[in-house]
Amino acid sequence: MILNDIYQSLDPIAFSLGPLVVRWYGLAYVLGFAAAAFIVYRTARRWRLGMTEDNLLTLMVCAILGVVLGARLGYVFFYGDGYYFAHPLEILAFNQGGMSFHGGLVGLLVGGAVAAKLTGLPYLTLADLGSIAAPVGLFFGRCANFVNGELWGAPTDGPFGVVFGGAAGMMPRHPSQLYEALLEGLVIFCVLYALSRRMPPRPQGTFVGLFMVMYGVFRFLIEFVREPDAQLGYLWGGWLTMGQVLSAPLIIAGAALLVYAWKKHRPQSGPALPEEPQPEP
């Protein structure tokens, strides 16, 4: 039970500086966004999109706001079970935890639309760039979930069982956070990054469509060994979870987007430059 010993020695707090307490979960967000910015910029240069540093800064600001606000509101609506409607002020209590990937994805797509308007970059091109980078943030985030001892898996007697203690009890459980870090993080990133290096780039919508399909499939499967949120439990039949309900339409939407990208075959492109005025005759 090597993983048990490793987990038991981990502290959710990375370091403290007087009254300032820095947690691994917060660092995961910082590292995720920093890595995403680097990957987006390098990929945009490889694709010769003409993305400037100002474009990148605009995109990242919109992405950060979209992810944080969307993830929090998604948790409130999808997983809050009415609690936050009775305690609306706690919606802003980010320090108490509660973030939803599916809500964060919606927020990211909305933020991307704003960034596309401000930068002149095509929306689907921005979405594709973001999809290549997003799995790195997911990897860091799921690792932080493991460090925090949250979102644990169902009980198991397998060799990889982890005792989380606390509300999870002392029975070994699937480290579902690490399963997600591997599949939703590393696997998806490796596939999309390898595909992004093939020139010319795949048509607009290819990467975000493939990301949605792969994430939806992986998340749907992992939910079978992940403990459902206590306030919701199983929604039907002793196996259906909210995560699966939200992932199913994600798979369908991603598949539809892949078909759209294949049919339209629109190339990745850079900012839409204003037309030069024509000389008067």
C-alpha positions in Angstrom: 0.0 0.0 0.0 2.7 2.5 -1.0 0.2 5.1 -2.1 -1.3 5.2 1.3 2.0 6.1 2.9 2.6 8.8 0.3 -0.8 10.3 0.8 -0.6 10.3 4.5 2.5 12.4 4.4 1.1 15.1 2.1 -0.1 18.4 3.5 -2.6 20.5 1.5 -0.7 23.6 2.5 2.4 24.2 0.3 3.9 26.9 2.6 3.0 29.8 4.9 4.3 33.3 5.1 2.9 34.8 8.3 -0.8 35.1 7.8 -0.5 34.1 4.1 -1.3 30.5 3.5 -0.6 29.0 0.1 -2.2 25.7 -0.8 -1.3 23.2 -3.4 -4.7 23.7 -5.0 -4.1 27.4 -5.6 -0.6 26.6 -7.0 -2.2 24.1 -9.3 -4.3 26.9 -10.9 -1.3 29.1 -11.2 0.9 26.4 -12.8 -2.0 25.3 -15.0 -2.6 28.8 -16.4 1.1 29.5 -16.8 1.7 26.3 -18.7 -1.4 26.9 -20.8 -0.2 30.4 -21.8 3.2 28.9 -22.9 1.6 26.1 -24.9 -0.9 28.4 -26.6 1.7 30.8 -27.6 4.2 28.2 -28.9 1.4 26.4 -30.8 0.2 29.7 -32.3 3.7 30.5 -33.5 4.1 27.0 -35.0 0.8 27.5 -36.9 1.9 31.0 -37.9 -1.2 32.7 -36.7 0.4 36.0 -36.0 -0.6 36.0 -32.3 1.0 38.9 -30.4 1.9 39.1 -26.7 -1.1 41.5 -26.3 -3.4 38.9 -27.9 -2.1 36.2 -25.5 -2.6 38.5 -22.5 -6.2 39.3 -23.6 -6.9 35.6 -24.1 -5.5 34.5 -20.7 -7.4 37.2 -18.8 -10.6 36.1 -20.5 -9.8 32.5 -19.9 -9.0 32.9 -16.2 -12.1 34.8 -15.5 -14.2 32.4 -17.5 -12.8 29.3 -15.9 -13.0 30.5 -12.3 -16.4 32.1 -12.5 -17.8 29.3 -14.6 -16.4 26.5 -12.5 -17.8 28.1 -9.3 -21.3 28.8 -10.8 -21.3 25.3 -12.3 -20.8 23.8 -8.9 -23.5 26.0 -7.4 -26.1 25.0 -10.1 -25.1 21.3 -10.8 -23.9 20.1 -7.4 -25.2 22.6 -4.8 -28.5 20.7 -4.4 -30.3 24.0 -3.6 -27.9 24.9 -0.7 -26.5 28.1 -2.3 -30.0 29.4 -3.2 -30.7 29.4 0.5 -27.3 30.9 1.3 -26.4 33.1 -1.7 -23.6 34.9 0.0 -21.6 31.7 0.2 -21.5 31.5 -3.6 -18.5 33.8 -3.4 -16.8 31.7 -0.7 -14.2 30.2 -3.0 -12.0 29.3 0.0 -14.5 26.7 1.0 -14.0 24.8 -2.3 -16.5 23.6 -4.8 -15.6 23.9 -8.5 -17.1 22.1 -11.5 -15.2 21.2 -14.6 -18.2 21.3 -16.8 -19.1 24.8 -15.5 -15.5 25.9 -16.0 -15.6 24.6 -19.6 -18.8 26.7 -20.3 -17.1 29.7 -18.8 -14.0 29.1 -20.8 -16.0 28.9 -24.1 -17.7 32.2 -23.2 -14.4 33.8 -22.3 -13.0 32.6 -25.6 -15.8 34.3 -27.5 -15.0 37.6 -25.7 -11.3 37.1 -26.5 -12.0 36.3 -30.1 -14.0 39.6 -30.4 -11.2 41.6 -28.8 -8.2 40.0 -30.6 -9.7 39.3 -34.0 -8.6 35.7 -33.9 -11.3 33.2 -35.1 -13.2 31.7 -32.3 -12.7 28.1 -33.2 -9.0 28.7 -33.6 -8.8 30.0 -30.1 -10.9 27.1 -28.8 -8.5 24.7 -30.5 -5.5 26.3 -29.0 -7.1 26.3 -25.5 -8.1 22.6 -25.9 -4.5 21.6 -26.5 -3.4 23.5 -23.3 -6.3 22.7 -21.0 -5.4 19.1 -20.2 -2.2 20.3 -18.5 -4.3 22.4 -16.1 -6.6 19.4 -15.5 -3.5 17.3 -14.6 -2.3 19.8 -12.0 -5.9 20.3 -10.6 -6.5 16.5 -10.2 -3.2 16.0 -8.5 -4.2 18.8 -6.1 -7.5 17.1 -5.5 -5.5 14.0 -4.4 -3.3 16.1 -2.1 -6.5 17.6 -0.5 -8.0 14.2 0.0 -11.2 15.1 -1.9 -13.2 13.7 -4.7 -12.0 10.2 -3.7 -13.1 7.0 -5.3 -15.3 4.1 -4.4 -14.0 1.4 -1.9 -11.7 -1.2 -3.4 -9.6 -4.2 -2.3 -7.3 -3.7 -5.3 -3.5 -3.1 -5.0 -3.9 0.7 -5.6 -6.4 1.4 -2.8 -5.7 4.6 -0.8 -6.9 5.3 2.8 -8.0 8.9 2.8 -9.3 9.0 6.4 -11.7 11.7 7.6 -15.1 11.7 5.9 -13.8 9.0 3.5 -13.4 6.5 6.4 -10.5 4.1 6.8 -11.3 1.7 4.0 -9.0 1.7 0.9 -10.5 3.6 -2.0 -9.8 4.1 -5.7 -7.5 7.1 -6.2 -9.9 8.4 -8.8 -8.2 11.8 -8.8 -5.0 10.2 -10.1 -7.0 8.2 -12.7 -8.4 11.5 -13.9 -5.0 13.2 -13.8 -3.6 10.5 -16.1 -6.5 10.1 -18.6 -8.1 13.6 -18.6 -4.7 15.3 -18.2 -1.7 13.5 -19.6 -3.4 11.2 -22.2 -5.5 13.9 -23.8 -2.6 16.4 -23.8 -0.3 13.9 -25.5 -2.9 13.1 -28.2 -3.8 16.7 -29.0 -0.2 18.0 -28.8 1.1 15.3 -31.1 -1.8 16.1 -33.5 -1.0 19.8 -33.3 2.5 19.3 -34.5 1.4 17.9 -37.9 1.5 20.5 -40.6 -0.6 22.0 -42.0 -2.8 22.2 -38.9 -6.0 20.3 -38.7 -9.1 22.3 -39.6 -10.8 24.7 -37.1 -12.8 22.8 -34.5 -10.9 19.5 -34.7 -9.0 19.9 -31.4 -11.8 21.2 -29.3 -14.2 18.5 -30.7 -11.7 15.8 -30.0 -11.0 17.2 -26.5 -14.7 17.1 -25.7 -15.2 13.6 -26.9 -12.1 12.2 -25.1 -12.8 14.1 -21.8 -16.5 13.0 -21.9 -15.6 9.4 -22.4 -12.9 9.3 -19.8 -15.0 11.1 -17.2 -18.0 8.9 -17.8 -15.9 5.8 -17.3 -14.1 7.0 -14.2 -17.4 7.9 -12.6 -18.0 4.2 -12.1 -15.1 4.0 -9.6 -15.6 7.5 -8.2 -17.7 8.2 -5.1 -20.6 10.5 -6.0 -21.0 13.8 -4.3 -22.6 13.2 -0.8 -25.3 15.8 -1.3 -26.5 14.2 -4.5 -25.6 10.5 -4.4 -26.5 8.4 -7.4 -29.2 9.9 -9.6 -30.6 6.6 -11.0 -30.1 2.9 -10.8 -27.4 3.0 -8.2 -24.8 4.0 -10.7 -25.7 7.2 -12.7 -23.9 10.3 -11.4 -24.1 14.0 -12.1 -20.7 13.8 -13.7 -22.0 11.2 -16.2 -25.2 13.2 -16.9 -23.0 16.2 -17.8 -20.5 14.2 -19.8 -22.9 12.5 -22.1 -24.0 15.7 -24.0 -20.3 16.7 -24.0 -19.5 13.6 -26.1 -22.4 14.3 -28.5 -21.4 17.9 -28.9 -17.8 17.0 -29.5 -18.7 14.4 -32.1 -20.9 16.9 -33.9 -18.1 19.5 -33.9 -15.7 17.0 -35.4 -18.2 16.3 -38.2 -18.6 20.1 -38.7 -14.8 20.6 -38.8 -14.4 17.7 -41.4 -17.2 19.0 -43.6 -16.2 22.7 -43.5 -12.5 22.1 -43.5 -11.7 25.7 -42.5 -8.0 26.3 -42.0 -6.6 27.7 -38.8 -6.0 31.4 -39.2 -4.8 34.5 -37.4 -6.3 37.9 -36.5 -8.8 39.4 -39.0 -7.0 42.5 -40.1 -9.0 45.6 -41.1 -9.3 46.2 -44.8 -7.1 48.8 -46.2 -8.9 51.8 -47.6 -9.1 51.8 -51.4 -7.8 54.9 -53.2 -10.4 57.1 -54.7 -10.7 56.9 -58.4 
